[in-house]
């Protein structure tokens, strides 16, 4: 009996320590969320304005360097978003990650994802190929979560493929069901 009581006491102490660590993790992620998001968005906005010439003419020598900075800042923003999403997945009862299903046109969604990807990379349109049938039916999906998944796949392809590699974005109808 005393050995069992000792094990229960140790288990209770371990649980208390885990609760303290969980609270510390939540506070840290909340602080990172609050203190990092604003400067990231601000820096991205100003870089885009510089590159687009809305703040004045940018020299030909500076523009490629600004593009590199923009691509890297966009990657950092995606990493930040992944960390926040991961934390939400771990947080019990998070309503923000509950799928919101709606009728979505998969071809249009994939093309939007591709355009967003191309804006955030130095790749050219010619390196991204589409094999998406025009007549795909509407599907029931959470567009936000699908966008996140496709963005992660395209980003992974971009990071691990060579600069001249071709990236294919494909969709196909495998079974027809009506909504």
DRENKOL-330398 format. One record per residue (C-alpha): residue number from 1; x, y, z. Coordinates in steps of 0.5 Angstrom, whole numbers. Layout:
ATOM;pos;u;v;w
ATOM;NUM;X;Y;Z;
...
! end
This chain:
ATOM;pos;u;v;w
ATOM;1;0;0;0;
ATOM;2;6;5;2;
ATOM;3;9;4;-5;
ATOM;4;2;5;-9;
ATOM;5;1;11;-5;
ATOM;6;8;14;-7;
ATOM;7;7;12;-14;
ATOM;8;0;16;-14;
ATOM;9;4;22;-10;
ATOM;10;9;22;-16;
ATOM;11;4;22;-21;
ATOM;12;0;28;-18;
ATOM;13;7;32;-18;
ATOM;14;8;30;-25;
ATOM;15;1;32;-27;
ATOM;16;2;39;-23;
ATOM;17;9;40;-27;
ATOM;18;5;38;-34;
ATOM;19;0;43;-32;
ATOM;20;5;49;-31;
ATOM;21;9;47;-37;
ATOM;22;2;47;-41;
ATOM;23;0;54;-38;
ATOM;24;8;57;-40;
ATOM;25;7;54;-47;
ATOM;26;0;57;-48;
ATOM;27;3;64;-45;
ATOM;28;9;64;-50;
ATOM;29;5;62;-56;
ATOM;30;0;68;-54;
ATOM;31;6;73;-53;
ATOM;32;9;70;-60;
ATOM;33;3;71;-63;
ATOM;34;2;78;-61;
ATOM;35;9;81;-61;
ATOM;36;11;77;-68;
ATOM;37;5;78;-72;
ATOM;38;4;85;-73;
ATOM;39;12;87;-75;
ATOM;40;11;81;-80;
ATOM;41;5;84;-83;
ATOM;42;8;91;-83;
ATOM;43;15;89;-86;
ATOM;44;11;85;-92;
ATOM;45;7;90;-93;
ATOM;46;12;95;-94;
ATOM;47;17;91;-98;
ATOM;48;11;89;-103;
ATOM;49;10;97;-103;
ATOM;50;17;98;-105;
ATOM;51;18;93;-110;
ATOM;52;11;95;-113;
ATOM;53;14;102;-114;
ATOM;54;9;105;-109;
ATOM;55;14;109;-105;
ATOM;56;18;111;-111;
ATOM;57;23;108;-116;
ATOM;58;27;102;-114;
ATOM;59;34;101;-117;
ATOM;60;35;95;-121;
ATOM;61;41;93;-116;
ATOM;62;36;93;-110;
ATOM;63;30;90;-113;
ATOM;64;32;83;-114;
ATOM;65;35;84;-106;
ATOM;66;28;86;-104;
ATOM;67;25;80;-108;
ATOM;68;29;75;-104;
ATOM;69;28;79;-97;
ATOM;70;20;79;-99;
ATOM;71;21;71;-101;
ATOM;72;24;70;-94;
ATOM;73;19;74;-90;
ATOM;74;13;70;-93;
ATOM;75;17;64;-92;
ATOM;76;18;66;-84;
ATOM;77;10;68;-84;
ATOM;78;8;61;-87;
ATOM;79;12;58;-81;
ATOM;80;9;63;-76;
ATOM;81;2;61;-79;
ATOM;82;4;53;-78;
ATOM;83;6;54;-71;
ATOM;84;0;58;-69;
ATOM;85;-4;53;-73;
ATOM;86;-1;47;-69;
ATOM;87;-2;50;-63;
ATOM;88;-9;51;-64;
ATOM;89;-9;43;-66;
ATOM;90;-7;42;-60;
ATOM;91;-11;46;-56;
ATOM;92;-17;42;-54;
ATOM;93;-24;45;-56;
ATOM;94;-21;50;-61;
ATOM;95;-27;52;-65;
ATOM;96;-23;56;-70;
ATOM;97;-20;49;-73;
ATOM;98;-27;46;-73;
ATOM;99;-28;45;-81;
ATOM;100;-33;50;-84;
ATOM;101;-36;46;-90;
ATOM;102;-38;49;-96;
ATOM;103;-39;48;-103;
ATOM;104;-32;49;-107;
ATOM;105;-30;49;-114;
ATOM;106;-24;45;-113;
ATOM;107;-21;48;-120;
ATOM;108;-21;55;-118;
ATOM;109;-19;54;-111;
ATOM;110;-13;50;-114;
ATOM;111;-11;56;-119;
ATOM;112;-12;61;-113;
ATOM;113;-7;57;-109;
ATOM;114;-2;57;-115;
ATOM;115;-3;64;-116;
ATOM;116;-1;66;-109;
ATOM;117;4;61;-109;
ATOM;118;7;64;-115;
ATOM;119;7;71;-112;
ATOM;120;11;69;-106;
ATOM;121;17;65;-110;
ATOM;122;22;67;-115;
ATOM;123;19;62;-119;
ATOM;124;16;63;-126;
ATOM;125;9;61;-129;
ATOM;126;12;57;-134;
ATOM;127;15;52;-128;
ATOM;128;8;51;-125;
ATOM;129;4;46;-129;
ATOM;130;-4;45;-129;
ATOM;131;-7;39;-130;
ATOM;132;-14;41;-127;
ATOM;133;-20;39;-131;
ATOM;134;-25;45;-133;
ATOM;135;-31;41;-131;
ATOM;136;-30;39;-124;
ATOM;137;-36;39;-120;
ATOM;138;-37;43;-113;
ATOM;139;-34;39;-107;
ATOM;140;-36;40;-100;
ATOM;141;-30;42;-96;
ATOM;142;-27;47;-92;
ATOM;143;-23;52;-97;
ATOM;144;-19;55;-91;
ATOM;145;-16;48;-89;
ATOM;146;-15;46;-97;
ATOM;147;-11;52;-98;
ATOM;148;-7;51;-92;
ATOM;149;-5;44;-95;
ATOM;150;-4;46;-102;
ATOM;151;0;52;-100;
ATOM;152;5;47;-95;
ATOM;153;5;42;-101;
ATOM;154;7;47;-106;
ATOM;155;12;51;-101;
ATOM;156;15;44;-100;
ATOM;157;16;42;-107;
ATOM;158;19;49;-108;
ATOM;159;24;48;-103;
ATOM;160;26;41;-104;
ATOM;161;26;42;-112;
ATOM;162;32;45;-116;
ATOM;163;30;52;-119;
ATOM;164;29;49;-126;
ATOM;165;25;44;-123;
ATOM;166;17;43;-126;
ATOM;167;12;43;-121;
ATOM;168;5;40;-123;
ATOM;169;-1;41;-119;
ATOM;170;-7;36;-121;
ATOM;171;-14;34;-120;
ATOM;172;-18;29;-122;
ATOM;173;-25;26;-121;
ATOM;174;-25;19;-119;
ATOM;175;-32;18;-116;
ATOM;176;-38;23;-118;
ATOM;177;-43;24;-112;
ATOM;178;-48;30;-112;
ATOM;179;-48;35;-106;
! end
